[in-house]
Amino acid sequence: MKLRNYLFAAVVLASVTFVSCNPDSIADEDNPYQTEQTIDKGTFKKLPSNG
């Protein structure tokens, strides 16, 4: 019975380690700072400067 528990714990530890240390993640492919749009500066109104 102890051997079965140790084996189960080893399998769980190995699977958690593999999943947490796997560099092939979907999140690695996402770039949170990637922007596809440009800003049209002609649509903004320039405020008068207070100086």
Secondary structure, DSSP 8 states (H G I E B T S, - for coil): -HHHHHHHHHHHHHHHHHHHH-S--HHHH--TT-------GGGS-------
